[in-house]
Amino acid sequence: MLSKETLQFLEDLKANNNRDWFLENKKRYEIFKKDYQQLTSDLLDALKPLDSSLEMLEVKNCTFRINRDIRFSKDKTPYKTHLGFWFSSGTKGLNRSGYYIHLEKEASFIAGGLYCPEADDLKKMRKEIAFFHEDLEAILNDKNFKKEFKDFDRNEKNTLKNPPRGFEKEHPAIELLKLKSFESSQKIDFNTVTKKDFVTVMTQKLIVLKPLNDFINRALTTE
């Protein structure tokens, strides 16, 4: 859980997103940062026994800097006003599926899978789906998965209108093969982060994504 002081810091930062205010409130930021890292540690401790691929992760591997990368953005506000947590066995230059938590007032959600993979990884995913789509369909049709996440997130941006090159439109998994991104998400109530059972509840929801993550990681690592 997060303290109300941490959430208030984010609210105040959103209203005063500039360097001068941030420096004036550096002590508040340090308290916020400690709270953020503690929650990350608690989530890791809960997830590791359920997914051995996360065993080597440390807190620093799962958190994000508060500074925004504004080099190519029209929005020049310097600081993030949300919290993100990313639990994955991937490393720099090595993509893997994982579990994500996004905490932001009016826009909180949890997610898992593989977001907008590069061309090589996308080819690997489509090859795995083409040959083993029954495995993926069983995962997506599992009652617990259906209850929590329903399906992959699908929209016009992440779905091709026509079959990808090399695949016939009659392929039994053609709708899955048309996907360009493979993630599933669920909106959550931002206020639950202050509740004592937040870590337990989030862990129970996220671990439902493990079979999907395992399928994706198998695709990315199998030659």
N, C-alpha and C positions, 0 to 999 in steps of 0.2 A: 504494500500500500504506500501511497504518497501522502505527505503531510499537507494540510491546508495552506501552510506557508509556501510550499513549493508551487502549488497551483496558483496562489495569489501572485507569486513572482512572475509566472508566465503571463498572467493577465496584465500585470503592470508593465512588463516588457513589451507586450503587444501594443499598449497605448503609448509607449515611450521608446520606440525601437530606434535608438541612436547611441552612438559610442559614449557621449558624455554621460547620459543617464546610466548606462551600463557600468561605467567606471565608478560612478558615485554609489552604485549599489553592488559593488564587487563582493562585499561580505555576504549579502543575500544570495548572490550567485554561487558562492562556495558552499553554502548550506544546501541550495538547490542541487548542485552537482553531486554532493555526498548522498543526498536522498535518491537521486537518479541512479547512481551506481549501486546503492544498497538494494533497490528494487530489482535491478538487473541481476545482481548476485542471487537474490532470492528466487527469481524466475529460473536462472540457470540451475540452481540446486534442485529445483522441482522437475525440470525437464531432463536433466542428464540421466537419471535412473530409467527413464522411459525411452530414451533415444541415445544409444551408445555412440553415435556419430558425433555427438556434441561434447564428448568427454574431455577433449583437449582445450575447449574454449575457456577463455577468461573474460572477465567483465569488459576489458578494453577492446575485445574482439566484437562486442555486441552493442556498443553504444556509438553515438554520433557526436561530433563537435557541434557546439551551439552556433558557431559562425557559419553563415550562408556563403556559398560560392556565387558571387554576384558578377563574375567576369562576363558572362554571356546572358545575363538576365536584365529585363527592363525594370524589375523590382529591385531597387538598390538598398532596401532595408538590410542591415548587416547581420541580424540574428534570427535564428529559428524560434518560433513561439509554440512549438509542439515537441513532444518526446517520441523518439523512435527506438525500437529494440529489434535487432536482427540476429537470429540464432541459426547458424548454418556452418557446415563443415567446410565450406568453400574458403579459399584464400585469394589473395590478389592474383589475378590472371587465371584463376581456376574457378569457374562458376559451378555452384551447386544449389540445389533447392534448399529451402529453409522455412523458418517461422518468423513472422513479423507482427509487431504490435505498434500501432500508431495512436498516440494520445493527444487529442486536440479538441477543445471545446466545440461541440456541434459537428465534429468530423472524425470521431474515433472509430477505429476498426482493427480487426485482426485479419491476418492473411497468411497464405503459404503457397509454395509452388515456385515457378520460374517465371520471372517477369521479363518480357521482351528480350529473349535470348538473341545473341549474335548469330550470324548466318550459319556458322559451323555447328553450333549447338542446336539450332533450329532443325538442321538436317538430321542430326542424331535423334532428336525427339520424334520427328516424322518417321524415321526408319523404325524406331522402337514401336510406335503406334501402329504402323503398317503391319508389322509381324506379330505384335502381341496386344492388339487392341482389346481382346477379351479381358486381359488382366486389368487394363485401365478402366474399362467399362464396369467391371466388378467393383473396383474401388469407388467409382463415382456413384454407383447404385447401392452401395452399402447404406443400411438404414441410419447409422450414426452420422455418416458423411452427409446424407440427404437432409437430416435434421438440422445440422449445424451450418452447412455451406451450400447445399442444394446442387451445385454444379460448378463448372469453371465460370469465371466472370467472362461474359461474352458481350461484345459491342462492335460497332462498325470499324473502329480503329484496330482492333486486334483479330479481326476475322476476314479472311479473303472472300471475295464474291465468287470466285471460280476455283476449281481444284488447283493445288500447287503443281508446278511442273514435275512431270514424271509419275503422276497419280491419276488414275481414271476416276471419272465422276461416279462410277458404279461401285467404287470401293466401299465395303460395309462400314468403314470408319471415316468416311470422307468429311463429315462435319467436324470431327476431331482433327483431321489432317489440315483443315483450312485455318486452324488457329495459328496465330503468330505469337501468342503469349499464353502461359499455362499457370494461372494463379486462381485461387478461390479465396473469397473474403467474406467477412461478416461484420456488420456495424455493431458497435458496442456502446453502452452508456458511459460517457466520460466520467460521471460521478462515482462509478463503481471502483475507481482507482483508490478511493479513500477508505474502502471497506477492508476489513481484516481478511476476508476470504478471497481477495482479488487474485492473488497468486494461484491459489488452488483452482478457482473457477477458470482462469485463463489457461492454465496448464491442461485441464480436462478438455477444453475446447481445442486448443492447438494440437494436442497429440492425436486428435482425430485425423489430422492432415499427414501423419507419418507414412501411411501406405502410399499416398500420392507422392510425397517427397522421395520415398524409396524407389518408386517407379521412375521418377524423373532422374534421380542420381544414377540409377542403373543404365538409363539411356545415355547419360553424359559420360559414363566411365567405361562402357563396354565397346570394345573395338568391333 
